[in-house]
Amino acid sequence: MQCKIVAILFDLDGTLYTSQVSISEIARRVLNQLGLVHVNEMTEREIMRLILDGPEDWLRTYMLTNNVASSWQPSSELWIEYCKRFLLSFGLNNVGEEKANAFKSEWEEYGPPGRGLFRPQIVDRVENILEELHARGYKLGISTNRIYSPEIVLEEDSIIKYFSSVKHTGVPGYEKPSPYMLLRFATEVAVNPLRCAFVGDRIDIDVVAARSAGMIPVLANWNARSQIHLPDDLLVANQIEDLLGIFSEI
């Protein structure tokens, strides 16, 4: 028998927040400013493939080889090396410190870890829904795949007060779809995972993580309703307000 849900964990990007522009678009703009105009002819898929197969693959290998902790963040020196590999992936030769620093400076103008053009934008009515769920007595939390903490954004949008726990990591093995952050949340708020729900927008990441942790998955389908062929047994919220009805029933 399913016990009543008493704690709710939320994904961040694509669920409570949307981004103004994609990572591939930021890459296109920054590389263009550095003179790599050939990126204008590349598709978003082509740009992302070069990023994933180049600097991202190198960074993931580094993290695993060095057995970094879940809270790990790269040093300035490592970010410079990341930038060098990023530029090399897009065909820029003889990448030295000066070019890498220029790329890093241009990239940071757009926002990571949470400012500028790339700053995530809170979804309409999020605060109202969180306030109602909090008032109903649910313990609320955040679980997001990112190297830098989202707390500065949550504070600026005045919603951090609703969350008992904010978990983040960009380290493979700890990040979703691993259940690591979800189980840490359950432990921290002293609630059995079977009495927790996890709301996220990715079936391959968030739903898998929830089921691996023993939590009830709820698909946040209000930002990208193009997902089709959804499993019959999956709870789906097509509007953020649907959460209030869903959690009244489970």
C-alpha positions as a Markdown table, in Angstrom:
| # | Residue | x | y | z |
|---|---|---|---|---|
| 1 | Met | 0.0 | 0.0 | 0.0 |
| 2 | Gln | 1.3 | 3.5 | -0.9 |
| 3 | Cys | 1.6 | 5.8 | 2.1 |
| 4 | Lys | 0.6 | 9.4 | 1.8 |
| 5 | Ile | 3.4 | 11.7 | 0.4 |
| 6 | Val | 4.8 | 14.1 | 2.9 |
| 7 | Ala | 7.9 | 15.4 | 1.1 |
| 8 | Ile | 8.3 | 16.8 | -2.5 |
| 9 | Leu | 11.6 | 17.2 | -4.3 |
| 10 | Phe | 11.8 | 19.4 | -7.4 |
| 11 | Asp | 14.2 | 19.5 | -10.3 |
| 12 | Leu | 15.2 | 23.1 | -11.2 |
| 13 | Asp | 16.0 | 23.8 | -14.9 |
| 14 | Gly | 13.1 | 22.9 | -17.2 |
| 15 | Thr | 10.8 | 22.5 | -14.2 |
| 16 | Leu | 10.7 | 25.5 | -11.8 |
| 17 | Tyr | 12.9 | 27.6 | -14.2 |
| 18 | Thr | 13.4 | 28.0 | -17.9 |
| 19 | Ser | 16.5 | 29.5 | -19.6 |
| 20 | Gln | 16.5 | 32.5 | -21.9 |
| 21 | Val | 18.9 | 30.9 | -24.3 |
| 22 | Ser | 20.4 | 27.4 | -24.8 |
| 23 | Ile | 24.1 | 26.6 | -24.1 |
| 24 | Ser | 24.6 | 26.0 | -27.8 |
| 25 | Glu | 23.3 | 29.5 | -28.5 |
| 26 | Ile | 25.7 | 31.0 | -26.0 |
| 27 | Ala | 28.5 | 29.0 | -27.5 |
| 28 | Arg | 27.6 | 30.3 | -30.9 |
| 29 | Arg | 27.6 | 33.9 | -29.8 |
| 30 | Val | 30.8 | 33.7 | -27.8 |
| 31 | Leu | 32.7 | 31.8 | -30.5 |
| 32 | Asn | 31.4 | 34.3 | -33.1 |
| 33 | Gln | 32.8 | 37.2 | -31.1 |
| 34 | Leu | 36.2 | 35.5 | -31.0 |
| 35 | Gly | 36.2 | 35.2 | -34.8 |
| 36 | Leu | 35.0 | 31.6 | -35.3 |
| 37 | Val | 32.3 | 32.6 | -37.7 |
| 38 | His | 31.9 | 29.1 | -39.2 |
| 39 | Val | 29.8 | 28.3 | -36.1 |
| 40 | Asn | 27.0 | 30.3 | -37.7 |
| 41 | Glu | 26.5 | 27.5 | -40.2 |
| 42 | Met | 26.4 | 24.8 | -37.6 |
| 43 | Thr | 23.2 | 23.3 | -36.2 |
| 44 | Glu | 22.4 | 23.3 | -32.5 |
| 45 | Arg | 23.0 | 19.5 | -32.5 |
| 46 | Glu | 26.4 | 19.8 | -34.1 |
| 47 | Ile | 27.5 | 22.5 | -31.6 |
| 48 | Met | 26.3 | 20.4 | -28.7 |
| 49 | Arg | 28.1 | 17.3 | -30.0 |
| 50 | Leu | 31.4 | 19.1 | -30.2 |
| 51 | Ile | 30.9 | 20.4 | -26.6 |
| 52 | Leu | 30.0 | 17.0 | -25.2 |
| 53 | Asp | 32.7 | 15.1 | -27.1 |
| 54 | Gly | 35.4 | 17.7 | -26.3 |
| 55 | Pro | 35.6 | 19.8 | -23.1 |
| 56 | Glu | 32.7 | 18.0 | -21.4 |
| 57 | Asp | 34.1 | 14.6 | -21.9 |
| 58 | Trp | 37.5 | 15.8 | -20.7 |
| 59 | Leu | 35.9 | 17.3 | -17.5 |
| 60 | Arg | 33.9 | 14.2 | -16.7 |
| 61 | Thr | 37.0 | 12.0 | -17.2 |
| 62 | Tyr | 39.0 | 14.3 | -14.9 |
| 63 | Met | 36.3 | 14.1 | -12.2 |
| 64 | Leu | 36.1 | 10.4 | -12.3 |
| 65 | Thr | 39.9 | 9.8 | -12.5 |
| 66 | Asn | 40.5 | 12.1 | -9.5 |
| 67 | Asn | 37.5 | 10.7 | -7.5 |
| 68 | Val | 36.2 | 14.2 | -6.7 |
| 69 | Ala | 33.5 | 14.8 | -4.1 |
| 70 | Ser | 29.9 | 15.5 | -4.9 |
| 71 | Ser | 30.4 | 19.1 | -3.9 |
| 72 | Trp | 33.5 | 19.6 | -6.1 |
| 73 | Gln | 34.0 | 22.7 | -8.2 |
| 74 | Pro | 36.8 | 23.3 | -10.7 |
| 75 | Ser | 39.7 | 25.6 | -9.9 |
| 76 | Ser | 40.5 | 28.7 | -12.1 |
| 77 | Glu | 43.3 | 26.7 | -13.6 |
| 78 | Leu | 41.0 | 23.9 | -14.6 |
| 79 | Trp | 38.5 | 26.2 | -16.1 |
| 80 | Ile | 41.2 | 27.7 | -18.3 |
| 81 | Glu | 42.1 | 24.2 | -19.4 |
| 82 | Tyr | 38.5 | 23.5 | -20.1 |
| 83 | Cys | 38.3 | 26.7 | -22.2 |
| 84 | Lys | 41.3 | 25.7 | -24.2 |
| 85 | Arg | 39.8 | 22.3 | -25.0 |
| 86 | Phe | 36.5 | 24.1 | -25.9 |
| 87 | Leu | 38.2 | 26.3 | -28.4 |
| 88 | Leu | 40.3 | 23.4 | -29.8 |
| 89 | Ser | 37.1 | 21.4 | -30.4 |
| 90 | Phe | 35.8 | 24.2 | -32.7 |
| 91 | Gly | 38.9 | 24.3 | -34.7 |
| 92 | Leu | 40.9 | 27.2 | -33.2 |
| 93 | Asn | 44.6 | 26.3 | -33.3 |
| 94 | Asn | 47.4 | 27.4 | -31.0 |
| 95 | Val | 45.1 | 28.1 | -28.1 |
| 96 | Gly | 47.1 | 29.8 | -25.3 |
| 97 | Glu | 46.4 | 31.4 | -22.0 |
| 98 | Glu | 45.3 | 34.7 | -23.6 |
| 99 | Lys | 42.7 | 33.2 | -25.9 |
| 100 | Ala | 41.4 | 30.9 | -23.2 |
| 101 | Asn | 41.0 | 33.8 | -20.8 |
| 102 | Ala | 39.3 | 35.8 | -23.5 |
| 103 | Phe | 36.8 | 33.0 | -24.0 |
| 104 | Lys | 36.3 | 32.6 | -20.3 |
| 105 | Ser | 35.6 | 36.3 | -19.9 |
| 106 | Glu | 33.2 | 36.4 | -22.8 |
| 107 | Trp | 31.3 | 33.3 | -21.6 |
| 108 | Glu | 31.0 | 34.7 | -18.0 |
| 109 | Glu | 29.2 | 37.7 | -19.5 |
| 110 | Tyr | 26.3 | 35.5 | -20.3 |
| 111 | Gly | 25.7 | 34.2 | -16.8 |
| 112 | Pro | 26.9 | 30.9 | -15.4 |
| 113 | Pro | 26.7 | 30.3 | -12.6 |
| 114 | Gly | 23.4 | 32.3 | -12.6 |
| 115 | Arg | 23.6 | 35.8 | -14.0 |
| 116 | Gly | 23.2 | 37.7 | -17.2 |
| 117 | Leu | 21.5 | 36.3 | -20.3 |
| 118 | Phe | 21.8 | 32.7 | -19.2 |
| 119 | Arg | 20.2 | 33.4 | -15.9 |
| 120 | Pro | 17.3 | 31.0 | -15.5 |
| 121 | Gln | 13.8 | 32.6 | -15.4 |
| 122 | Ile | 11.3 | 31.4 | -12.8 |
| 123 | Val | 8.1 | 29.8 | -14.3 |
| 124 | Asp | 4.9 | 31.8 | -13.8 |
| 125 | Arg | 3.0 | 31.0 | -10.6 |
| 126 | Val | 5.8 | 28.9 | -9.1 |
| 127 | Glu | 5.8 | 30.9 | -5.9 |
| 128 | Asn | 2.0 | 30.5 | -5.5 |
| 129 | Ile | 2.3 | 26.7 | -5.9 |
| 130 | Leu | 5.2 | 26.4 | -3.5 |
| 131 | Glu | 3.5 | 28.6 | -1.0 |
| 132 | Glu | 0.4 | 26.4 | -1.1 |
| 133 | Leu | 2.3 | 23.1 | -0.9 |
| 134 | His | 4.4 | 24.5 | 2.0 |
| 135 | Ala | 1.2 | 25.6 | 3.8 |
| 136 | Arg | -0.2 | 22.1 | 3.4 |
| 137 | Gly | 2.8 | 20.9 | 5.4 |
| 138 | Tyr | 4.9 | 19.2 | 2.7 |
| 139 | Lys | 8.7 | 19.3 | 3.2 |
| 140 | Leu | 10.1 | 20.7 | 0.0 |
| 141 | Gly | 13.5 | 20.4 | -1.6 |
| 142 | Ile | 15.6 | 21.0 | -4.8 |
| 143 | Ser | 17.7 | 18.4 | -6.7 |
| 144 | Thr | 19.6 | 19.8 | -9.7 |
| 145 | Asn | 22.4 | 18.8 | -11.9 |
| 146 | Arg | 24.8 | 21.7 | -11.9 |
| 147 | Ile | 28.3 | 22.4 | -10.6 |
| 148 | Tyr | 27.4 | 25.7 | -8.9 |
| 149 | Ser | 24.8 | 26.2 | -6.3 |
| 150 | Pro | 21.5 | 27.7 | -7.4 |
| 151 | Glu | 20.9 | 29.3 | -4.1 |
| 152 | Ile | 21.7 | 32.8 | -5.3 |
| 153 | Val | 19.0 | 32.6 | -7.9 |
| 154 | Leu | 16.5 | 31.1 | -5.4 |
| 155 | Glu | 17.2 | 33.9 | -3.0 |
| 156 | Glu | 16.8 | 36.6 | -5.6 |
| 157 | Asp | 13.4 | 35.2 | -6.6 |
| 158 | Ser | 12.4 | 35.0 | -2.9 |
| 159 | Ile | 11.5 | 31.3 | -3.0 |
| 160 | Ile | 14.4 | 29.7 | -1.1 |
| 161 | Lys | 12.4 | 30.1 | 2.1 |
| 162 | Tyr | 10.1 | 27.3 | 1.0 |
| 163 | Phe | 12.9 | 24.7 | 0.7 |
| 164 | Ser | 14.2 | 22.6 | 3.6 |
| 165 | Ser | 17.1 | 21.3 | 1.4 |
| 166 | Val | 18.8 | 22.4 | -1.8 |
| 167 | Lys | 21.1 | 19.8 | -3.4 |
| 168 | His | 23.2 | 20.2 | -6.5 |
| 169 | Thr | 26.1 | 18.4 | -8.2 |
| 170 | Gly | 27.6 | 18.2 | -11.6 |
| 171 | Val | 29.8 | 15.2 | -10.8 |
| 172 | Pro | 29.0 | 11.9 | -12.7 |
| 173 | Gly | 27.9 | 9.2 | -10.4 |
| 174 | Tyr | 26.4 | 11.7 | -8.0 |
| 175 | Glu | 24.3 | 13.7 | -10.5 |
| 176 | Lys | 20.9 | 12.4 | -11.7 |
| 177 | Pro | 19.8 | 9.9 | -12.9 |
| 178 | Ser | 21.7 | 8.6 | -9.9 |
| 179 | Pro | 19.4 | 8.6 | -6.8 |
| 180 | Tyr | 22.2 | 10.0 | -4.7 |
| 181 | Met | 20.8 | 13.6 | -4.2 |
| 182 | Leu | 17.3 | 12.3 | -3.8 |
| 183 | Leu | 18.3 | 9.9 | -1.0 |
| 184 | Arg | 20.3 | 12.6 | 0.7 |
| 185 | Phe | 17.2 | 14.8 | 0.7 |
| 186 | Ala | 15.1 | 12.0 | 2.3 |
| 187 | Thr | 17.8 | 11.5 | 4.9 |
| 188 | Glu | 18.1 | 15.2 | 5.7 |
| 189 | Val | 14.4 | 15.8 | 6.1 |
| 190 | Ala | 14.0 | 12.4 | 7.9 |
| 191 | Val | 11.3 | 11.1 | 5.5 |
| 192 | Asn | 11.3 | 7.6 | 4.1 |
| 193 | Pro | 11.9 | 7.8 | 0.3 |
| 194 | Leu | 8.7 | 5.8 | -0.3 |
| 195 | Arg | 6.8 | 8.8 | 1.2 |
| 196 | Cys | 8.5 | 11.3 | -1.2 |
| 197 | Ala | 7.7 | 12.5 | -4.7 |
| 198 | Phe | 10.1 | 13.9 | -7.2 |
| 199 | Val | 8.9 | 16.5 | -9.8 |
| 200 | Gly | 11.1 | 16.8 | -12.9 |
| 201 | Asp | 10.9 | 17.4 | -16.7 |
| 202 | Arg | 13.1 | 14.6 | -18.0 |
| 203 | Ile | 12.0 | 11.0 | -18.2 |
| 204 | Asp | 15.5 | 9.7 | -18.8 |
| 205 | Ile | 17.0 | 11.6 | -15.9 |
| 206 | Asp | 14.4 | 12.7 | -13.3 |
| 207 | Val | 11.9 | 9.9 | -13.6 |
| 208 | Val | 14.7 | 7.3 | -13.6 |
| 209 | Ala | 16.3 | 8.9 | -10.5 |
| 210 | Ala | 12.9 | 9.0 | -8.7 |
| 211 | Arg | 12.2 | 5.4 | -9.4 |
| 212 | Ser | 15.7 | 4.3 | -8.4 |
| 213 | Ala | 15.3 | 6.1 | -5.1 |
| 214 | Gly | 11.9 | 4.6 | -4.5 |
| 215 | Met | 10.1 | 7.9 | -4.8 |
| 216 | Ile | 7.0 | 8.6 | -6.8 |
| 217 | Pro | 7.9 | 10.5 | -10.1 |
| 218 | Val | 5.8 | 13.3 | -11.4 |
| 219 | Leu | 6.6 | 14.6 | -14.9 |
| 220 | Ala | 6.6 | 18.4 | -15.2 |
| 221 | Asn | 5.3 | 18.8 | -18.7 |
| 222 | Trp | 4.4 | 22.5 | -18.6 |
| 223 | Asn | 7.6 | 23.8 | -20.2 |
| 224 | Ala | 7.9 | 21.3 | -23.1 |
| 225 | Arg | 4.7 | 19.5 | -23.9 |
| 226 | Ser | 6.2 | 17.8 | -27.0 |
| 227 | Gln | 6.8 | 14.6 | -25.1 |
| 228 | Ile | 4.7 | 11.8 | -26.4 |
| 229 | His | 4.1 | 8.1 | -25.8 |
| 230 | Leu | 4.3 | 8.7 | -22.0 |
| 231 | Pro | 4.1 | 5.6 | -19.8 |
| 232 | Asp | 0.5 | 5.0 | -18.6 |
| 233 | Asp | 1.6 | 4.7 | -15.0 |
| 234 | Leu | 3.4 | 8.0 | -15.0 |
| 235 | Leu | 1.8 | 11.0 | -13.2 |
| 236 | Val | 1.9 | 14.0 | -15.5 |
| 237 | Ala | 1.4 | 17.7 | -14.7 |
| 238 | Asn | 0.6 | 19.6 | -17.9 |
| 239 | Gln | 0.1 | 22.8 | -15.9 |
| 240 | Ile | 2.0 | 23.7 | -12.8 |
| 241 | Glu | -1.3 | 24.1 | -11.0 |
| 242 | Asp | -1.9 | 20.4 | -11.6 |
| 243 | Leu | 0.5 | 19.6 | -8.8 |
| 244 | Leu | -2.0 | 20.7 | -6.2 |
| 245 | Gly | -4.6 | 18.2 | -7.4 |
| 246 | Ile | -2.0 | 15.4 | -7.8 |
| 247 | Phe | -0.6 | 15.8 | -4.3 |
| 248 | Ser | -4.1 | 15.9 | -2.9 |
| 249 | Glu | -4.6 | 12.4 | -4.1 |
| 250 | Ile | -1.3 | 10.7 | -3.3 |
